[in-house]
Amino acid sequence: MRFPTLSFSDGTIEIGRFGKAPVVLHPTFFLAAFVLTFHFWHLPGGIGPLLVICGAGVLLGSILLHELAHAKVGRHYGVTARRIDINLFGGVVHFATSPRLMRHDFAITIAGPLSNAALALLALLVLAVVRYISPEQFSFNPADVLVPPTSIVHIARFACFLNAALAIANMLPAFPLDGGRLLYMLVAKRYGAHTATFVVAALGTVFGAIAKFVLLVSTMAGVPIWSPPPFMINWDALQQARGGRAIRI
């Protein structure tokens, strides 16, 4: 068993390992956790701090499972992970090699969003069970129940919406999302890397612009909503494609 280790040079925390690959938590993750759990502070009854901690744990676990799903399927096909990073924008697995076959690459890529979809369904099931059980059936003795039913409902709802959003957002056809990688592979197989770059980058630019607009409007409304894909990455890829160059993934 390895204890988390802090790097004083960049503030990252190695929270574990997948095989020999370090799993590294970046300080920017805590900014994402703060933003996504901020609404919990306004809940009555003094349960806000507890829900913030639980919500941050759910966020970390959801992103971590997503990346471990990539790494696990990759290892199954002989593609070794050398590092896993978790940061403000989610996470990324750095593989030492590339898959030899397209179907292997497809399976590795789709594993992440599928893991979040499974977590969303599990959270929905928990939410349904907790709502079905009447409050009288719960014991509020701390020795018996650590988290009150109302807190479970809040966390289950948060986990359900979070993982559904992660699954859907990651399937958007844009760089560097899983959906963009899948679409790139399908287009490149038939029409080549240049056309694949242009198609994915064009769609990614549109979705990136929409995401920027939603962030601007929601921020003005006092409830900032951030979502991928990043606009500039796709815009730069689109300019490369227009210049006759291609991105190879």
HELIX and SHEET records of a PDB file:
HELIX    1   1 THR A   28  THR A   37  1                                  10    
HELIX    2   2 PHE A   38  HIS A   42  5                                   5    
HELIX    3   3 GLY A   48  HIS A   76  1                                  29    
HELIX    4   4 MET A  102  TYR A  132  1                                  31    
HELIX    5   5 PRO A  135  GLN A  137  5                                   3    
HELIX    6   6 PRO A  149  ASN A  170  1                                  22    
HELIX    7   7 ASP A  178  TYR A  191  1                                  14    
HELIX    8   8 ALA A  193  MET A  220  1                                  28    
HELIX    9   9 PHE A  231  ARG A  242  1                                  12    
SHEET    1   A 5 THR A   5  LEU A   6  0                                        
SHEET    2   A 5 ILE A  13  PHE A  18 -1                                        
SHEET    3   A 5 ALA A  21  LEU A  25 -1                                        
SHEET    4   A 5 ALA A  81  ASN A  87  1                                        
SHEET    5   A 5 GLY A  90  PHE A  95 -1                                        
END                                                                             
